[in-house]
Amino acid sequence: MRKSLAFALAIAITVAAVSYTVVAQPRSRLDVVRARGKLICGVSGATPGFSFPDPASGRMVGFDAEFCQAVAAFVDVPDVEYVNLTSANRIPNVMSGAVDVVFRTTTVTVTRDDQVDFGPVTFYDGQRLLVRTGSRIRGLDDLNGARICVHAGTTSERNISDQLRQRNLRFQLITFQEAKQAFDGMAAGRCDVFTTDASQLTAFRATAPNPNDFQVVGREFSDEPLAPIYQENDSKWADVVNYTVWGMILAEELGITSAIARNPARLSEIAGRDPVAKGLIELKGGAMGRVLRLVGNYGEVYDRYFGPRSRTAITRDNTRNALARAGGSMTSRPFR
Amino acid sequence: MRPHSPPPFWRDERKLAVAVQVLFVAALAVAVLAADAALAASFRRQNIRLDWGFFRQPAGFQLTALTWTLDLETLSLKRYDPGDSAGEAMIAGLFNTVKVAVLGITVATLLGVLVGVIRLSRNWLVNRLALAYVELLRNTPLLVQLFFWYFVVILQLPNGSPEQPPLRLFGDAIVLTNSGLAFGGTLVERFGRLVVDGGFQLTPEFAALVIGLAMYTSAFIAEIIRGGILAVSRGQMEAARSLGLSYGQGLRHVVLPQALRIVIPPLGNQFLNLTKNSSLALGIGFAEFLTAANTVSSQTFRSLEAFTAVTLGYLMLSLLISGVLNVIRARLALPGH
């Protein structure tokens, strides 16, 4: 009697354990997000210009944060939950499925693409140097013996090491967990140089209490195309993120702003005139319309945080962030 | 009288005990195999492949605190260079963890014993000051304390610019800036700042880590020592006093040796805590074991393998410390204990 009870228990444990592995069926993240009613978006939360809490309301705002809102509007879920991620845990969080999509100034690299998939580039950036005004540093060649503050676990750390070793210069790397801490270390005088993507250098400098004590110098010495990341092998979700970004870029090319998107008469007039605009507006039952009404097109989002009237102004003219037909590299796809 | 027949199988106590143990081992084996199968299936589903060879690939990064490491081929000490392998980078980090642990444990124990004895003083003010020290340090998170020491105290030291000249002692033999405490180096001017070249330098990250860890752990050790002393019966101190020993002598020769036996297990706990808490150096950029592994994992994207190695590393270090403490306890134990 006791023997058969123990035997039955052993079988029950085995069956329970094995069935756990069989039950998990792959579902697209699109269905998961719709069922949840909320998009879980990974951002930095501490990068001026890209994702930071609004000083007045405390809500998460920024270039990256608005793309999260755009994706949520595309799939028609009302809510976005922002998760603050570090550069070390952004990829593991995507791989494990803890977040749906990450907009966190992530450079597209081939080795990262082995583990996650990248969406379209939202910002073309490059690495430069932030130095004290008055130090005689003008470029990489002046950095012999320098102490360099850098954000741990980023391509910036790797690039500066590679560049200085190629030039056979001595240097000391002081790494920090967050880019903001690295800037604080630089401001306190712990190091002579802070290096990361030029957009972040401009943003940190602009939000410092004494911006004129710092200067961004040097030519761009690395190519840093920044793009969103999401889990591999999920084509439906990839389409959602990709077409959100491409749709915003195409809307800027066609001149469809947030104000125009709120005016149904003008929208249908534009759709009647231009078959490409019609494809954009009618995609997936008006998904792009929701996006444009909420955040606007690519140019409007860019101007809100990096436009000439914002504190962290970064010009688009003559850079790769301009539209393709204005000489830059921002392109879309045919919405037919 | 009935003949004495052996009881049936299911009522024989010894056989039942054996059967239960066999069944338990079998159930455990089944559970472990099932968990392993579930893990393998989960890896397959997410296209994760474990690859342990990356430990031999060149590390390609240089962190200030990584100086000495072990050559994995010849097992000899050598200076760390970015061309060395990732495994050797992590070993350099492990050496730093051991340095921090040894120094931290020493300072924490000395401070802790001092504060613990002070807590027993009959002077009301001194007693309450020690109480404030202990309560403040025990009840705030360690990471917050480390940030405090690093960002609020050490980085505010003079930065070597003309407005904040470095603190010099004994000529230039000891120089204090927010880049560290340097012994026997030379001051040179670089990029508008005075920095020290050469000599022996204590980086601010190392100093903040050791100070923060030692003070935090000393608060816990103080309470343990106080408890140990109070656990020794009052009769011992009274007997010492009646023999003519002063309070201090009684403490040193009679009470503390007995208290020591009592406090060694909880003291060992605190030593292990300090060793593992040193991993919080990740927050202030000191390149110890976890920080080096973190950099390796973000450069090579092999986080599962890197952090398994970290877990095993801390496990070995902790078992070593526990082993040493067990030997000490066995040596000090009274016969029969």
Interface residues (C-beta under 8 A of the other chain):
Chain A: M1 R2 K3 A6 L9 A10 I13 T14 A17 V18 Y20 T21 A24 P26 S87 A88 I91 P92 M95 S96 T111 R112 D114 Q115 V131 R132 G134 S135 R136 I137 G145 A146 R147 A152 G153 T154 E157 R158 S161 D162 R165 F171 Q172 L173 I174 T175 F176 Q177 Q181 D184 G185 A188 G189 R190 D192 E232 N233
Chain B: W10 A19 L23 A26 A27 V30 A31 A34 A35 A37 A38 A41 S42 R45 Q46 N47 I48 G60 F61 Q62 L63 T64 P82 F151 L155 Q156 N159 G160 S161 Q164 N178 S179 R190 F191 G192 R193 V195 P204 E205 L282 G283 I284 G285 A287 T291 N294 T295 S297 S298 Q299 F301 S303
